[in-house]
């Protein structure tokens, strides 16, 4: 049986959802929204230097994130 929710908890949950929807549907924040979504996947930090294998691995990981986000070529 589901735990009973108080009216205050329901109001708080609905307010949170409304804020998320408003934030994610703000056309002026498209770039910021995409960056937040990308960063939420916790991409590996590429530190540079000469490491061809590490660079290829990093690119592969970033491409997986882009694919998960629904990005096109």
C-alpha positions, 0 to 999 in steps of 0.5 A, a space after each residue: 500500500 502506498 504511503 499516505 501523502 499530506 496536502 503539503 507534500 502534494 503541493 510541494 511536489 507539484 510546485 517542484 514539477 511546475 518549476 522544472 517544466 517552466 525552466 526546461 521550456 524557457 526558449 531563452 535557456 536552450 543552450 544552458 539546458 543542453 549543457 546542464 543535461 550534458 553535464 548531468 551525465 558526468 562526462 570524463 574530464 579531458 586534461 589534454 597532453 599527449 595521450 592518443 588512446 585516452 583522447 579516443 576513449 574520451 571522444 567515445 564516451 562523449 559520443 555515447 552521452 550525445 547519443 543518449 541525449 538524442 543529438 544528431 550528427 
